[in-house]
Amino acid sequence: MREIAVERLPETFSGPDPNIHENVYGDPEALRQAMHQLPRGQREAVKLLKLREMSLKEAAAITGMSIGALKVAVHRAVRTLRTLLNHEA
């Protein structure tokens, strides 16, 4: 399968994400704002794997990223989100 650079993909999900709600993630607006501060590849990895609950294989097929790259992207994104949202690791 040919890999596609994430920068060349259209935004997978635009607008408010119905899977972001207060009882799970705290303030949904704060999370949306923090998500927009992430690099696009990290943001897409989080949206696909955490919010849409796709498998690594499914997300890899959509993004063209390797499974290892997706894992790294999510790890870095979560670390950044915790910092931005002032949560302890």
N, C-alpha and C positions, 0 to 999 in steps of 0.2 A: 504494500500500500504506500502511496506517495504521501509524504508529510507536507502539511500546509502550515506556513508561519502563522501564528495566532494573530499577529498584527494585520494580516490580510483577511481575516475572517470578519464577517459582519458581526455586530454586537448580537450575541445569542439571545439575550433577554433584555428588552428595553422597558422602561417604565417601572412602576412599583411591582415588586415581587410578592405574589400572594402567599408565599411560604415564609415570609418574614413577618412574624407577629409577636406582640409584646410578651406573651406568656412563655415563649421559648427563648427569645433572643434579647430581652430587655426592650429598650426604646427603639422601635423600628426605624424612626427617622435618623437617629444617631448611627445605627448600623448601615443604613443606605448611604449616608454621607461618608462614613469610614470606608465602605466598599468602593466608592468612587475614587478614593485616594490610592487604591491599590493599582499596581501595574495591570494592564489588561489581561495578561496570561494568568496571573494569580486570581484576578476577579472572576474570570471565566471558569477556572478550576474549582473555586469555591462554589459558584453558582451551580455547576453541573454535579459535583460530588456531594456537597453538603446540603444545599437547598433543594435541588431536584432529586437527590438521592440516587444518582446514576452509579453504575458500577465503573470501576477504573477502565475496564475494556470499552464500555460504551462511550465514556468521556474521551478516551484516547482516539476512538474512531471519529468523533465529532471534531476534535481540535487538531488532530494530527500529531499530538504530543505523545511521547512515550509514557508508559505507566510510571516509570521512575521520575520523569520530569513533572508529571501531574502530582505525585506524592510530595515532591520538593516544593512545588508551587503552593500547594495547600498548606504545608507546614509553615512556609514563610508568610503566607497570607494570614493564617491564624495568629502567628506571633505578632505581626503588625497590627491586626485588628485588636488584639488584647491591649497592646500599648495605646492605640488610638482611643479605645473605649475605657481606658484606665482600669482594666481588670487584671488581677494577678494571674500569673501563669500557673 
